[in-house]
């Protein structure tokens, strides 16, 4: 090591990113050299651990987690290549820096081929060591952020988290799963607020393009003369307000997915240009001459009847069939009423997290009101209502006094279960009870504690009944 300053300075840790310092394991059987590396990195603000032999280093890798491993290459018993192999195998998000005093191109290449982040030769300059470690730590941090983001996206947009208790919605999800990972265009139809955007994001998140951008454009929310600029971009001076070059949505989504919502509102002149882009896979910015190649999967959605729009010469037939590789039709919420209560439960939990509230549950009376209400605004309206109830709640349970006026004042009838009264005739009390438990579990999205509360029985009683009826009445879902 070259000479280091005798005391830490503000500059030593000035380049460290915010958050906890990177955890670094130093493995070297030359203890003096290892301690010199450790002292240099400690002064820079890192969290370091030292292992003065290969076996001790291997044990620490097996017992703990690290962001970086700095290992000497030539050691007895277990050498640096073995440390590298174990770190790559056992540490999910770790970079390894290999150090040696016996540098050679062959060894360096071998280490890099086996996954080493970089290769340093003794003696190591302090500035060089800190610069390499800072870059490696930054790479680890970015990888962790990407993994965390993907996990959040999976949690939010995974198909398993889209409420689909009803037969109609379950059929939609099953259909979409079959082509989500295929690079084909998708046209999503359905009423406003039915969740077309969530289906589009779920398709992207479950496709090979998931780590590339997902870009959405609402064609109905943009002035007709700006749609082309939004899609294809423009160069400076292309029109009066074009004060600088602008990248369009197609370029921004390159490698990923572009979601064109309300595609039926796109001007005809833009439809022609969009068709050409889909066929030629290249765009030309407004005011430019040079085409730009793009690789984008296009998903589109509409709440209008495009076939009728074609008949009225408001939408191009050739574009319709180009967009409609496969089609998905989302049912309105009123046609999938068995999803209302699970959706309300999910929205209440999300809203409680967002607004830092404690919500223990939703009362049976509120469930009945939600179930019987005419949801013209579909899922979006239901979410808005539940969000408002959570914000206004002051006792930890969503009750009738939390309902907004449009629900509180709406005509109300006690919901009739879908099977109908005739279904119960001739059934034993045990079968009626098993059926009631099954239906309640569906409405509570499988939440047994919530089902027990709705049924007004203890959780332990419900578990006993499930064990009793599961084998006796296999025709009901009593999992």
N, C-alpha and C positions, 0 to 999 in steps of 0.2 A: 504493500500500500504506500501511496505517497503521503507526505505530511498532512495532517489534519489540524484544524484550528483547535486550541486547547479547551475552548468553551463553546457551547451552543450559541448561535446567534439567531435573530429573527429571520434572517435569510435562509437558515438551514431548513426550516419547515414552511417557507413562504409558498412553495409550489405544491404543497399537499392539497388534495381535493377536500371539500367539506365532508364531514362524516367521520366514522371511526377509521383510524389508520390501518393500512394494510398489515396483515399478519404474515411475518416472514420467518421461515425456518432456514437456518444456515447449517449445512452439513459439511464438515471438513475435519480430517484427523490431524491436521496441523492447527493445534489450538490457538497459537499466537496469531496466525493468519485469520482464523475464524473470528477471534475476538476483535481484531482490527476492523473486519467487515461489520461486525455487530455494533461496535462503537460508532462507526461512521453513519450507519443507518439509524441507530438510536438518536443521534444528534439531529437527524433529519425528521424525527418524529414518528418513525415506524415502530410497530410492536414486534420485536424480534425474539426468537428462541434459538438456542445454540445446541447442536448435537456434535460431539467431538469424535464420532466414528460412524461408519456406514450402518452397522446394526442399530445404534441408538437413533440414527436418523430414520431408519425404516420403521422402528417402533413408534416414533412420534407421528410419522405419516399415517400409521394404522390407527393411532389413538386419538388424534386431534385433526383439526382442519386448518389449512393455511391458504393464503392468497398467492404467495410466492414461495418457491423453494430455490435456494442458492446452494448448489452442491459442487464440491470438488470432484473432478473426474476420476483421478487415480487414488484409490483408497484400498486398504486391505479388507478381506472378508466380503463386504458389499461395496461395490464401486459406484461411481456416479451414474453410469448407464443403468444400473439396477435401481438406484434411487429415482432416476427419471422415469423408469417404467412403472414403479410402484406409485409414484405421485400421479402419473397420468391415469392409472387404473383406479386409484382410491379417492383422489381429490377431484370432485366434479368440475370445479371452476378454478383451476390453479395453473400458473405458469412456472416453468422451471428454467433457471439460468445456470448453465454449466460453466465451471471455472477449472482451468488446468494450467500447470506450468510446463506441460509437455505438448504444446499446441502443434497440431498438424491439420492440413486441409482434410485429410481422410477422417480424422476423429471429429472435426467440426461438422462435416457433412453428415456423418452418421448420427451425431447428436441431434442435429436439426431434423433429419429424416424421422427420428423417433419422437419428435414433438417438442424439442427444446425451444424455448422462446428465443434465446440467443446464446452466444458462446463468447466468453471473456478469457483473456490470457493474463496470467500473472507476470509482473506485478500490476495490480489494477489501480488506476488513478481514481482518486476520490470523486472528482467531478464526473468521470465516466460511469462509475458505479451508480452514483445517485441518479444520473440521467437515465440509465438503462432501467433501473428499478422503478423510477417514476413512470416511465412509459409502460412497463409491464404491469404495474399496479393500476394504471389508468385503463389498460385493456381489460384487466380482470373486472374492474368496477363497471365498465361499459357492458361487458358480457352479463354481469349480474343484473344490471338494469334492464337489459333486453329480456333476460329470462323472467324477471319479475313482471315486466310488461306483458309478455306472452302469457304468463300465468293468469294475470288479471283479465286479459282478453279471453282466454279460454273459459275462465269462470263466468265472464259476462256474456260471451257469445257462443259458448259451446252448445251444441244441439241438446245435450242432456239437461241444460238449464233453461231451455225454452219450454214454457208450460204447455203441455200437450196431453192433458187428461182426456179430453173429448176425442171421440173417434175421428172426427173430421180433421182436427189439428194433428193428431198422431199420424194420420195418413199423409198429411203434407210433409211432416218432418221425415218420415220414412222415405218418401219420394225424393226429397232434397238430398238426403244422405247418399243416395245412389249415384248422384252426379256432382256432388260438391267438389270432389277432387279431380274431376275431368275438366279440361280447359275448353269449355263450351259456353256460349252465350246463354243467358237466362233472362226470360221476361217474367216479372212477378206482377200479378194483377190482384186487385182487391180494393175494398173501400178505403177511404182516407182514415188513418189511425189504426189500421188492422195489424201493423207491424211489418210492413214490407221492408223497411230499412233494416230491421233486426235480422230478417231472413237473409238479406244481402250480406250483412256483415258476418253472419254465421257461415255462409257459403265461403266467403273469403278466408275466414279464420280456420276453416277446415279444408283448405286447398293447399297445394304446393307453393302458392304465392303468399302465404300467411306472413312471412317475414319481410315482405315488400309493402309499399304503401297501399292503403285503402282510401280512395278519394271519392267523395260524394259531391254531386252537383244537382241541385233542384232546378230543373229547367223551367218550372213555372214561377220561380221566385226571382228571375232575372229579366231585365228589359230585353226585348227581342234583338235590339241592335248590339247588345253586349254578349249574347250567348256565344257567338263564334270566338270572341276574344277570350272568354272564360275557358272554352274547350281547347282552342288551338294556340292561344297566345298571340302576341303581336310584337312588332319591332318599333323602336322609337320613331315617331313621326308618321306612323301608319294612318292616324286620324288625329283630329284636333286635340283630344285629351291624352294621346299616347306620348307621355313625356319621357318614358324609358322603356326598354325591352321588358317583356313580361312572358313568363313561362305559363303555358296553359295547363289545364287539368290532365290532358293526355300525356304530356311530357312529365309532369309531376308524378303521375301514376305509373310511369314506365317500369315494367317488370312486375307490377302489381295488378290491382283491380280498380276499375272506374265504375262507379254506380251512378247511373243517370235516372234520377227520380223524376216522376211526372213527365216522362218522355213524350206523352201525347200533346204537351204544350209547346214542343219545340217547333220553331218556324219552319215552313216547308223548304226555304232556301238553305237553311242549316241542315235539314234532313238529308239533302242531296250530298252535301260535303261530308256529313257523318258517314253515309253509306260508302263513299269513296275511301275514307280513312279505314273503315272496317275491312274493306276488300284489299286495299293496297298496304295496309299496316304502316302508313306514314302520314305525317301531318305537315302542313306548311303554315307558319305563322302569318298572320295578317300583315301585309306590307313587305313580306319576304318572298324570295324566289326559290331558295334552297329547301327541299323537303327534308324532314327529319324522321328517321325510322323509329317506330314505337312498338313495344311488345306489351299489350294491355288486354286483360280480360274484361269485357264489358257486360255488366249486369244492368238491367233497366227495369223500371216499374211504372205502373200507371193505374189510376182509378177510373179511367174512361174506357169505353168499348172501342178499341182500335179498329176492329173490323167495320164498325159503323162509321168511324172517322175516315176510313179508306173509301167507303162508299160516298162520303160527302166531300171527297178530295181534300181532306184536311191532314191526311197521313199517307205516306208513300207505302204501297204494298211491298215493294222490293226491300225496303228498310225493315218493315214489320217481320218478314220472314228471315231477314239477316239477324235481327236481334233475338228472334224466337227460336234459338237452338233447342231449348226446352222451356216449358212454361210451368209456372206455379201459380195456383189460384188460392188466395187466402180467404177463408170464410169470414164474414162479419162476426163480431163477438156475440150478437144475439143468436147466431146459429151454432154457437159452441158454448152454451151456457154452463156446462159442467166445468169449464176453465175459469169462470168468473171468480169463484172463491179461492182456488189456488193462486190465481193471479193477484188477488187482493192481499193474500197473505204474503206473497213474495214482495209486492210493492211496499207493504207496510214495513217489512224488514229493511229493505233498501232505503226507504225514507228515514227510518229511525237512525240508520248509520249516517246518512247525509246530514240530518239536522240535529244529531247528537241527542236523540230522545230515547226513552225507554218505553217500549211497547210490548206488553206481555201477551196480548192477543186481541182478537176481534170478537165482539159479542155475537151470540146467535141471532139476536134481533137485527143487527147490522148486516150479518151474512144474508139473512132473508131479504132485506131491502135491496142489497146489491144484486142478489140473484134474480129478483123480480123486475128490476129497473130496465127500461128500454134504452140501451146504450147506442144511441145514434152516432156518437163519436168514437165508438169501438174501444180498443185497448188503451189508446192514448187518453181518452176521456176517463176511463177507469183509473188509470195511473194518476191523473191530475186530481181526481176526487180523493183518492187514498192519501196522496201527498199532503193535500190541504187538511185532511182529518188528523194526520200525524202531527203537523205543525200546530194545530189548534188544541190538541189533546192535552189535558192537565192531570190525568189520573192513571196513566199507563195502560189503559184499555180503550179501544175504539168502541164507543157506545153510541146510542141514538142521538145524544146531545152533541156529538161531534160531526154528524151528517150535515153536508151543505144544504141550503134551502131547496135546491132542485130535487134532491132525494127525499128530504124530510117531508116535503109537501106533495110528493108524487103519489098518485093512487097506488094502493098496495094490496096485494093478495098473498096469502101464505103460499109459498112455492109448492107445486105438486111434483113429486119425484117422477123421473122420466118413465119408470116401469109402469106406472098407472095403478089404480086401485084393483083392477081385475087380476093383476099379477099375484096379489096377496090371497085371493080366494082359494081355499083348499090347501093352504100351506100350514105346516106346523108352526108353533111359536118359535121353536129353535131355528127353523129355516128363515122365518121372518126376521128374527134377530140377527142371524148371520148375514142376511141381505142388507139390513140396515147398517151394520158395522162396515160391510164392504163399500156401500155407497158413501158413508161418512169418511172413510179412509181416502176414497177418490177425491172428495171435496177438500180434504185437508192436505192433499198432495202427499199422502203417506205418512204424515206427521201423527204418530200414535197418541202423543200427549194432547195435541189439539183435538183429535178425534174423541178422546175420552172426555175432554171438557165439553164438547158439543153434545155428546150423548149423555152428559151429566152422570158419568160413572167414574170410579177411580181408575187410575192407570193400571194398577195391578189387576183389577177386575177385567179390564179390557184384554190384558195379556192372557189371562186364564181363558177367556172366551175365544180368543184367537187360537190358542192351543186346542181347545175343545172342538171348534167348528172347522178347522183347516182341513182335516182329513174327512170329516163327515160330509162337508159340502164343497167339494173341489171346484164346482162350477163358479164359485165366487172367488174374487181375488183377496185373499186374507193373508197377505205376506206381512 
